[in-house]
Amino acid sequence: MKRVLTAVILIPLVILALFKAPPWQFTLLVLGVALLAGREYLDIVAATGLKPFRALSCLFLLCLFVACGAFVSMVNGSQVPAGVLAGSSIAAALSLLVVLASPFAYMIASMGREPLSDALADASASFFLLPYVGLTLFGLPMLRSYENGAIYILFMMVTVWVGDTAAYYVGRAIGKHKLAPRISPGKTWEGSVASVVGAVVVAIVLFHFLTPIWRGLHSVHLVSTSGYAYYMRSFSKATPDFPHAPWWAAAAFAICVNVAAQFGDLVESALKRGAGVKDSGALLPGHGGMLDRIDALLFAIPTGWLLYVSGYSGYFTSRGILIS
C-alpha cells in the first residue's frame, strides 16, 4: 500500500516538474536527486568497509551539474542574452576542467589514508559516483532542452515504469525460473520477459498516439505552441503534427530502454548485496531510498539519449500543423 501511495504522490510531481519547471530549476531538481542518490551510494560503499571521500564527491557532482546547466543555456542560445551565454560557456569550461581533474584529486587525497593499501579502493569507489549517478542523470536536463524533449523523457519513463510493474506482478504470480539468484533472488525470467513485453506494448501505443498525446498535454497547459509560431500565422486553432513512427521503431526503443533498465536494477542489487544491505535508504516509503527508485533510470537515460540523437529525434520534431 505504501508503494502505491508513494507512486501516486510522486508521479504527478515528476510530470509537473518535467513540463513546467524552467531549465535552471529543472537542473537544480535533478541535482537534488543526484545528491540524494549519491549519498546513498556512498553509504553502500561505506558498508563494504571502504571510506569514501564524501565532500570531494559532492563537490565534483555539483561541478558536473554546473556544466550541465551551462550546456543547456548554450543549447537554448537564441533565447538567452549574449552576456549570460558567454558566462555559461566559461562556467561550463571551468566546471568540466574540475571534473576532469577529479581522478587526480581523489588519488592525492587518498595518500593520507591508513592503511595505504585502501587508498586505491577508496579513490576508485568514490570516483565511480560520477559516471554512475552524475553522468547518467546529466542526460535528463540535456534531453529536456531538445524539441519536445520533455515528452520523449515522459515516454522513456513510462516505458520503464510499465516494464517494472509488469515484472513485479508477473514475477510474483508465475515466476519460477530465477534470473540472477546470486544477485537478486526475487527476480525471475518470467518477470523479465513480461517486463520487455509490457514495455514494447506501451511504447507502440505511445509512439502511435504522439500527436493526440501532445494535444492532450497542450489542453492542460503542460506544453505550448510557442515553438511552432511559424506554422500558426494563418490558423487560429492548430497543433503540431509529428511523423508517424513505425511499430518496429517503437518496439526497438522499448527493448533497448527496458533491457538497459533491467541491467540498472541488477547492478544496484549487486552493489547492495555486496555491501550486505537490503535498501539504499528509507527516504521513500515502500520504495526504499532514492537510489532504489532511480536505479533502472540510471541505465535507461543514457540509452534513451543515444537513441534520441541517433534518429528518434525525428519522430518528435514537428513537420507541420493539424487543424483542431
VENPEQUI-V529413 format. One record per residue. SS is DSSP state (A for helix, B for strand, O for the rest). PHI is phi in degrees with one decimal (999 if undefined). OMEGA is omega in whole degrees, -180 to 180 (* if undefined). Layout:
<<SS;PHI;OMEGA> <SS;PHI;OMEGA>>
This chain:
<<O;999;179> <A;-61.4;-179> <A;-60.5;-179> <A;-68.3;-178> <A;-62.8;178> <A;-61.9;179> <A;-64.8;-180> <A;-61.6;180> <A;-79.6;-172> <A;-74.6;-173> <A;-59.7;177> <A;-60.6;180> <A;-66.6;179> <A;-63.3;-179> <A;-65.0;179> <A;-62.1;178> <A;-65.0;-178> <A;-61.5;-174> <A;-99.4;-170> <A;-110.6;-178> <O;-69.3;174> <O;-59.8;-177> <A;-52.4;-178> <A;-65.8;-180> <A;-70.0;178> <A;-63.4;178> <A;-61.6;177> <A;-64.9;179> <A;-63.4;179> <A;-65.9;176> <A;-60.4;178> <A;-59.0;177> <A;-62.0;-179> <A;-62.6;180> <A;-67.1;178> <A;-65.2;179> <A;-65.3;179> <A;-64.7;177> <A;-62.0;179> <A;-66.1;177> <A;-60.9;-180> <A;-66.5;174> <A;-64.1;177> <A;-63.0;178> <A;-59.3;-180> <A;-64.8;180> <A;-67.7;177> <O;-82.4;-179> <O;104.0;177> <O;-82.3;180> <O;-122.9;-177> <O;-69.7;177> <O;-89.6;-172> <A;-69.5;-177> <A;-64.0;179> <A;-62.2;-179> <A;-63.3;178> <A;-64.7;180> <A;-62.7;-178> <A;-68.7;177> <A;-64.4;178> <A;-63.0;179> <A;-61.1;180> <A;-61.4;-178> <A;-80.3;170> <A;-63.5;177> <A;-63.0;179> <A;-62.4;179> <A;-61.1;178> <A;-66.3;178> <A;-62.9;178> <A;-61.2;178> <A;-62.1;-180> <A;-71.6;176> <A;-62.1;178> <O;-97.5;-174> <A;-55.1;-177> <A;-68.5;-178> <A;-103.5;-175> <O;-119.2;177> <O;-55.5;-176> <A;-58.5;180> <A;-63.5;179> <A;-65.7;-180> <A;-64.7;178> <A;-64.8;178> <A;-62.4;179> <A;-63.7;179> <A;-63.5;180> <A;-66.2;-180> <A;-62.2;-180> <A;-62.9;-178> <A;-63.8;-179> <A;-65.4;-179> <A;-65.0;179> <A;-65.9;177> <A;-61.9;178> <A;-63.0;-180> <A;-64.2;179> <A;-64.3;180> <O;-83.4;-174> <A;-59.4;180> <A;-59.0;-180> <A;-70.0;178> <A;-64.0;178> <A;-62.4;-178> <A;-67.0;177> <A;-64.5;180> <A;-64.4;-176> <A;-72.9;-179> <O;-65.5;180> <O;-90.4;-176> <O;-78.9;174> <O;-125.1;-4> <O;-73.6;-177> <A;-65.2;178> <A;-66.2;178> <A;-87.8;-172> <A;-59.0;-177> <A;-64.6;-179> <A;-64.7;179> <A;-63.3;-179> <A;-67.5;-178> <A;-65.7;-180> <A;-64.0;179> <A;-68.4;-179> <A;-64.2;-178> <A;-58.7;178> <A;-58.6;-175> <A;-64.9;177> <A;-71.6;-174> <A;-68.7;-178> <A;-108.4;-174> <A;-68.6;-176> <A;-65.2;180> <A;-68.4;180> <A;-71.7;173> <A;-51.5;-177> <A;-66.9;-178> <A;-65.7;177> <A;-61.5;180> <A;-68.0;178> <A;-60.6;-178> <A;-64.9;-178> <O;-75.3;179> <O;-82.0;180> <O;-61.4;-178> <O;54.0;178> <A;-62.6;179> <A;-63.7;178> <A;-67.5;178> <A;-61.3;178> <A;-62.6;178> <A;-59.5;178> <A;-59.5;-179> <A;-63.6;-180> <A;-66.2;179> <A;-61.6;178> <A;-59.4;179> <A;-67.8;-178> <A;-62.9;-180> <A;-64.8;178> <A;-61.0;179> <A;-63.9;180> <A;-65.9;179> <A;-61.9;179> <A;-62.8;-177> <A;-64.1;-174> <A;-78.0;178> <A;-68.1;178> <A;-61.0;179> <A;-70.9;-175> <A;-79.2;-172> <A;-131.1;-177> <O;-66.7;-180> <O;-129.9;-176> <O;-100.5;-176> <B;-67.0;180> <B;-79.9;-179> <B;-148.4;-173> <O;-59.8;180> <O;-72.2;-176> <O;-101.5;-177> <B;-144.2;-174> <B;-59.9;-177> <B;-79.3;-177> <B;-85.8;-178> <B;-126.6;176> <A;-64.6;178> <A;-61.7;178> <A;-66.2;180> <A;-63.5;179> <A;-64.7;178> <A;-61.9;178> <A;-62.4;179> <A;-63.5;-178> <A;-62.4;179> <A;-61.2;179> <A;-64.8;-180> <A;-63.2;-179> <A;-61.2;-177> <A;-68.8;179> <A;-66.8;178> <A;-61.0;179> <A;-65.7;-178> <A;-62.3;-178> <A;-65.6;-179> <A;-65.2;-176> <O;-106.6;-178> <A;-57.0;-178> <A;-63.3;176> <A;-60.7;178> <A;-65.8;177> <A;-58.7;-179> <A;-64.5;177> <A;-64.9;178> <A;-65.4;177> <A;-66.6;-178> <A;-66.9;177> <O;-104.7;172> <O;64.7;175> <O;-91.8;171> <O;-128.4;-178> <O;-128.3;178> <O;-94.8;-176> <A;-60.4;-180> <A;-81.8;-176> <A;-123.2;-176> <A;-59.6;-179> <A;-58.3;-177> <A;-84.7;-168> <O;-98.4;-171> <O;-62.9;-174> <O;-105.5;-176> <O;-130.3;179> <O;-80.0;180> <O;-131.1;-179> <B;-155.2;176> <B;-136.7;-180> <B;-61.9;175> <B;-114.3;-176> <B;-110.2;176> <O;-58.3;-179> <O;-84.2;180> <O;-80.8;176> <O;-63.1;-176> <A;-59.7;-177> <A;-68.2;178> <A;-68.9;177> <A;-64.2;180> <A;-65.3;179> <A;-64.0;176> <A;-57.0;-177> <A;-63.3;-178> <A;-63.7;-180> <A;-62.4;-179> <A;-66.3;-178> <A;-66.4;180> <A;-62.5;177> <A;-60.8;-180> <A;-63.0;179> <A;-65.7;175> <A;-65.5;177> <A;-60.3;177> <A;-63.0;-179> <A;-67.3;-180> <A;-63.3;179> <A;-65.9;177> <A;-60.8;179> <A;-64.8;178> <A;-62.4;-179> <A;-66.1;-179> <A;-65.0;178> <A;-64.5;180> <A;-90.8;180> <O;75.4;178> <O;-118.8;-178> <O;-83.4;180> <O;-125.8;179> <O;-74.2;180> <O;-177.2;-180> <O;-131.8;-176> <O;-67.4;-174> <B;-112.3;-178> <O;-55.9;179> <O;84.4;-178> <O;-121.1;-176> <B;85.6;-178> <O;-96.8;179> <A;-62.3;-180> <A;-64.4;176> <A;-62.0;-176> <A;-78.5;-174> <A;-109.2;-175> <A;-56.7;179> <A;-67.4;-179> <A;-67.2;-179> <A;-61.2;176> <A;-97.3;-178> <A;-73.5;-176> <A;-62.9;178> <A;-63.4;176> <A;-64.6;178> <A;-62.9;178> <A;-62.7;179> <A;-61.5;178> <A;-65.0;-179> <A;-61.8;-176> <A;-75.6;-180> <O;-90.7;175> <O;147.5;-178> <A;-71.3;176> <A;-59.1;-179> <A;-61.6;180> <A;-75.4;-178> <A;-110.2;178> <O;-104.5;-176> <B;-64.7;178> <B;-111.1;-179> <B;166.0;-177> <B;-133.7;169> <B;-121.4;177> <B;-78.2;-180> <O;-93.1;*>>
